[in-house]
């Protein structure tokens, strides 16, 4: 029986020479295990799209060895531009419950970003609301997480990458 590796991300997961390339290359190196790669990423979409992708492709998710997911950037954008936090929290809760049904390793990536001016207190507060809620859910469900946003904040790395915007 083949085991799947699923990438359920945002625009970062769509770029041909980005995250998906690294995952594919890793699978090719290990392919004696019969791993199959699926990328259900879609740019500019939040947790709601990820719920849809898990339902639509449920069989593949049940056969997944690993599900890699990123959602913080677009969930933030939804909060910043249109949707209130209660709806975003509802979508995240549904997504986490759905992911917990699969007997798979779940790896969340909390990616660093600075979409607005860093001195904008509203921006920082909204980003923190999304990311702290996400961290709380990851811990509650016992999922794995690579939190590069915290690392970038701790060592003040993000301004280096955004200074020439």
N, C-alpha and C positions, 0 to 999 in steps of 0.2 A: 504494500500500500504506500502510495506516495504521500509525503508530508509537504505541506505548503508553508511558504514564507510569504506573509502578506504585508504590504506597505499601504497604510491607510493615512495619507497625509494631505498636505496642502501643496501650494505651488512649488515649494522646495523639493517635494518628492516627485515632481513631474520632470524637472530639468534632466535632459539626457545625460549630461556629464556630472550630475549631482549625486544625491543620496541613493537613488535607484541604481546607478552604475556601480557604486561600491557594494551594495547588497547583492546585485547580480554576479559581480566578480567573486565575491565571497562564496556564493552558492556554487559557482562553477568549480572552485577549488575543492569544495566538499561534496561534490555531486555523487560520490559513491553512495551517499545516503538517500539518493533519489528525491532530492528537494525540488519543488516547483515554485516559481516566483510569480506572484500576482501583485499588480500595482493598481489599487483602487483610489488613488489620489485624485483630487480635483481642486484646482486653485480657487481662491476667493469663496470658500465655503467653510462653514463651521461644523460643530458637532452633529447638527441635524443631518447633514449629508452623510456623515459617517454611520449614523444609525441606518439610513436608507441603504448604504453600501453593504452593511452587515446582514440586513434582512434579504436584500436581493441576491447576495452571494453566500448565503448561509452555509451551504454544503462545503464550500471551500474553507470557510472559517472554522467549521467543525473539524476539518482535516488539517488545520494549521499547527505547525510546530511552534511558530513564532509570529506574533502580530506586532508590527512596529507602527506606532501612531504618533502623529503630531497634530495639535489642534489649537495651541495657545494663541498664535498670531491672529488667525481668523476669528476665533471667539472674541478676542480683544476688539478687532475691527467691528464686529457686529455690535458689541457693547458701545463702542465709541460713536458709531454712525446711526444705528437704527433700533436695536432690540434692547429691551430692559433686562437687567441681570436675572430676574426671576425666570424668564423664559430660557435664557442661556443655561442657568443652573438646572432647569428641568431637562433640557436636551442633554447636558452632561451626565445627569443622573441616569437617564434612560440608556445612554451610551455605555456607561460603566456597568450597569446591570446586565446589558446585553453581552458585553465583552466577558463578564464573569461567568457566563454560561458555557463558554468555550473552554475546553481542557487544553489551553495553549499558554505559552509564556507570552505575557503582554509587556511590551516595552514602550513607555511613553518618552518622547523627546520634548523637552521644554526648550525651545529654541530662543536664542537671543534676538532681540529686535529693538529698534528705536525708530518708530514711525513718525513721531512728533518731536517737538522740542523737549529736551530732557528737563528743562526748568519748569515746564508746565505741570503744576501739581495735580491737576485733574487727570492728565495723561498718566502720570506715575501711579496715582491712586487707582485708576481703572485697570491698568496693567496688573497691579498688585492684587486687585480683587480677583481677576481671572486666574492668575497664576497660583495664588494661595488656595483658592477653591480647588483647582486642579491638583495641587500637591496633597491637599486633604483627602480627596477622593482616591488618589493613587495609593496613599498610605492605608486608607480604610479597606480597600479591596486587595491590598497586598501585591499590587503590580510593581513592575520594575520601572525605573526612571533614570534618564540621563538629563540632568538639569543644567544646561549650559548657560541659561540666563543668570542663575545665581552665581556661577563661576565668573561670568563676564562682569557682573555687578561688583563682586568681591574684589576683583583685581583691576577694576576700572578700565576694562579692555574695549568696551563698545565705542567710546568716543574716537578711538583710533580708526575704526572701520567706517565711521560715519562723518569724519571731519571734512571730506571733500564732496559731500552731497550737494 
